[in-house]
Amino acid sequence: MSLSVGLTHELSTTVDQNNTAARVGAGGVEVFGTPYMIALMEGACFQLAQAHLGPDETTVGTLVNVRHLAATPPGMRVRAVVRLAEVEGRRLLFAVEAYDETEKIGEGQHERFIINLPRFLARTAAKSRQA
């Protein structure tokens, strides 16, 4: 594993009818929805980590603490900018920000944990058999 504090990554999308607050049922407003901004941030964190992990490893999100600061209308490009702020064993803490074409629209933290994917899937399958 070659994850180290200071690594950065970006991921972007364009706001359209499929990622608005109205689409997710949050107020009927045709602007970039908070859940989609969070998903973009998480995706950037996942991609950053995954590029440095072994073949049986991945990460899962465990904490999101984000503020949505400004509205972004359809047609604008949005980018998530993430920086690995802490590495503590299997725990990764990211500083996350999002920008549209004119301003910062979001900021916060996202925590992920490194897991062994085959072991995780086996536990999940066992749990579903119990239900």
Secondary structure by P-SEA (a helix, b strand, c coil): ccccccccbbbbbbbccccccccccccccccccaaaaaaaaaaaaaaaaaacccccccccccbbbbbbcccccccbbbbbbbbbccccccbbbbbbbbbccccccccbbbbbbbbaaaaaaaaaaaaaaac
